[in-house]
Amino acid sequence: MWAEDDLYPGVPCLQSYTEPVNGKIYLMYHGTSRYTAQQIMACGFRPSANGMLGQGVYLSRDLNKASRYPLNLPEHERVVIRVQVNVGRVKKIDYQGHPMQKTWHDHGYDTAWCPPNCGMVPSDLEEDCVWDPRRIQIIDIIYPKVLSLSKCNTNPVSGQVYTMYHGTSMEAAKKIRKEGFRQSVAGMLGRGVYLSRDLEKARRYPLNLQAYQRVVLKVEVNVGRVKKIDKQGHPLQNIWHDHGYDTAWCPPKCGMVPSGLEEDCVWDPQRIQVIEMIYPFLEVVLPCLFFLLLILIEILT
């Protein structure tokens, strides 16, 4: 369900049994909730006040370990933040009661490393604790595959109503809310309104705009009669409507879309009803501002 996609082959992710070398940079992972991930992406990591290895940011070079956290959340509510870390000076802490278990930073170390199968962690998987968050550079977020693919792998059933998403600019979103959708004159699937049941795909569009300039329209669509177009050069790729279909569906990972995510093209804009506008940038910034406000209130009081 969780998978490393090897997008960053230049940064080593050693086997967790291999002791990290002082001064090296490694790929690591941090499991958290979607809400907390938004705060971290906007404001950076904050050290935990305490823990098995004392104060610091807890990470692992084992993706499977990171994907289990937080333990109290179901899998579909978790994400893993992929980072690269300059570990600095590393201290191995390999048993409970180690004399430097929580004081390693006082002795000049930047990272504490707990090797697997040493009895420190119930899962017996490796763990790292980095003292200074500035040593950590965020790369991206890994989502469990079930979130982006399970519902989108399912062929939409003719005549059913589905929730879909359309990424656009703020200006265009306001116009669509006022006047309704208009068909694209052309595209991969010909004329129509391009949508996706995958929210993460819609968040990326328009590709030429910054995140703060984008809006996602959440819509409901009566798909009518659906035709699956699952390869480039499909005989009905651009003429499916001429054969009596109302929606063309491009399934994920079929080689049609560079991102590998699903896409839908609806011929008649009247089949689409706008529900709400989603602002991806505000979803990240507002929780961070609220968090900073709480800190300010705490300081002032």
N, C-alpha and C positions, 0 to 999 in steps of 0.2 A: 504493500500500500504506500510505503514511503520509499523514494528512490533518489539517489544522487545522479544528476544528469551529465556530469563531467563537462560542465560549461567552463570550468576554470582549471584546465590541465596544468597551467604553469605554477599553481600553488599546491605544494604537496599536502596530502591528507594521509599521514602514515597509519599503518596498522596500529590499533590502540595498544598493542602489546609493546610497541617500540617506544622507548623513552624519548621525549622531546629534547632536542638539542638546544643549548643556550643560544639565544640571539636569532633563532630561526623563525620563519613565518609559516604558520600552518592553517589549513582549513579546519574550522570547528563549527559546532552546532549548539543552538540554545532553544530548547522547547518551551513554548509559552502559549497563552491564549491569543486569539485573534485581536482582542481589545488591547491587551498589553503590548502586542507586537506593533500596533499602530503607534503607541506612545514611544516605544523604543526606536522605531524608524524615524520619528520626528525629533526626538529629544536625546537619543543615545541611551546607552546602558547606565544604570545606577547600581553600585555594589550592594549586594545583600548585606544587611547589618550583621548577620550571623549565619552559621551553617556548620556542616561537618568539618570544613577546613577554615572556618572563621569568616572574616569579612572578605568580600570580593564578588566577581561575576562568575557564576558557575556555568561551565561549558563542557562539551565532550567532543572528542574526535570520532565518536561512535554515533552515527546518525540514528541507529535503532534505539539507542539509549535516549537521545534527545527527543525522539518522536513519542516517547511515553509520557512526557511531561506537558502540563501539570497532571499529576496522577488522578486528581479529583474531577477531571473533565473528560467527557466522551471524545473519542478520536476525531469526530468531524468538527469539533470546536477548537482543536489544537492546530498550531502551526510551528514550523521550525525555522528559526532565523539562521541563515548561513553567513558565517563571518570568516575573516582572516585575522590571525592574531600574531603579533610579534611577542613571543613568550618571554623575552628577556632572560633573566637568570632563573633557572628552574630547580625546585626542590622536590624530591620524591618523598611522599608521605605514604607509607605502605603498611601501616598497622595502627589500630586504635590505641590511643595513648602515646603516640609518637611525641617526643619532647618538643617538636616544632609544629605539631598538628595545627595550631591556631596562631602561632607566632612567627611563622616563616618569613613574613614580610619584615618583621622587626630585625631579622638577621640578614637583610639585604636581598631577599629573593622577590621576584616579580610574579612568578606563577608557581602554584603548588600542583603537583601531579599525583593522582591516585591511580596506580596501575590496576588492571582488571584482576579478579580472582585473588585479591589480597585480604578480603574480609572486611573492607571498609564500607562497601556499598552493598545493600541487599541484593541488587541485580547482578553483582560481580562484574559490572562493566566499568570502563575507565571514566575518570572524571578529572577536570582541570578547573582550577580557581585562579582567576586573573585579578590582581589587586587593582590595577589602574585601568578604567574603562577606555582611556585614550589609546591603549594598546590594541583595541579591538576596532576593526573596520567592517561595517555591515556590507554584505554583498547583495543578498536578496532574501526572499521568503520562500520556503518550500511548503506546499500544501499537500495534504493527503490526497492521493489520486482519486479517491472516491468522490471528493467534493467537486472536482472539475469534470470528471468523466462519467460517473455512474448514470446520472439522469440524461446526459447528453449522448451516451452510447445507445440509448433507447430510441428507436425510430418513432417519431411523433405519429400518433394515431390519427387518421383522417377524421375530421369533424370535431376533434377535441379542442379545448381552450387551454393554452399554456402561458406561463409567465416567461417573458423574454426581455432582452436588454438591448439598447441601442446607444453606442457611444458617439458623442458629438460635441460641438463647441457650445458655450453658454448662449451665444447669440442665436445659433441655429436651434437650440433647444427651446428658447422662448418663442421662436417663430413656429416651431412644430406644435407647441402647446396651444398656440393661437389659431393656426390654420390647418393643422393636421400634417401627416407625413406626405411626402411626394416621392414618386418612384425615382430611383437612380436610372439615368438613361442607359447606362451600361455597367458591366461588372463581371466578375467571374461566372456568375449564374445568369447573366443577362439583366433585363430590366426588372425592377422591383424594389422593395424596401429591405435592406440588409439588417438582420438581427441575429442574436445568439441567445441560447438558454444558459450560456456560461457567462456569469457576471464578470469573472476575471478577464475574459477576452474583451468584453465591451469596455472595460475600464481603460484599455490601452489606446482607444481611438478618440479622436483622430491622431494618428501617429506623429504628425508634424507639430502638435501642440504640447506645451508643458502641462503637467498634471493639474495645476491650479486653473488652467483654461478649459478643462474638460468637464463634461456633464454626462451622466448616464441616465437615459430615460427607461424607467421600468414600465413595461406594457403588458397587456393581455392580448393574446392573438387567437382567433378562431382559424386554425390552419387550413380548414377545408380539406381538399383532396391533396395528399402529399406524395411527392416523387423524390426518391433517394437518388442523389447524384454523387457517386463515390469514386470517380476517377476523372482525370483530365481527358478531354476528348470524348466524354460520354455522348452518345448520339442525341440525347435530349438536353444537353448542358445549358443551352441558351434558348431552347424552344419548348421547354416543358409546359408552359402555359398554353401554347398552341395545341397541345394534346390533352387539354382539359384539366390540368393540375393548377391548384391555387398556391401551393408552397413547394419550393425546392429545398431539400434538406441535405446538407453536406456533413456527414458524420466525422467525428474526430479521427485523427491519425490515418486518413485515407490518401494523403498526398496532395490534397487540393489546396490546403491553406498552409502557409509557411509556419504558423504557430502550432499546427497540429490540433487546433481546437475546432469545435463544431460551429457551423454557420447555417442560417436559414434565410431564404429570400421569399418574401411574401409579395405576390403580384398586386393585390388590391389593398391600398392603404386603409380602406374602410373596414377591413378585418382587424385593424389594430386600434386598441384603446389605451391611451396613456394613463398610467396610474399615478406615478410620482416621478420626481427628479432626484437623482442621487448625486451628491457632490463628493467624489473620491478624495479630493484634496482636504476638504473640511473634515472628513471622517478621520483623517490623520491629525490635523492641526488642532481641532477643537478639544479632543481629549487631552492633548498636551498642554494647551492653554489653561484648561480646567485644573490639571495637575499642578501647573506652576502657580495658579491662583491659590490653591490649597496650601502650597509651601509658603507663599507670601503671607497669607493669613496667619499661618503658624508662627512665622518669624515676627510679625507685627504684634501678635498677642503673647 
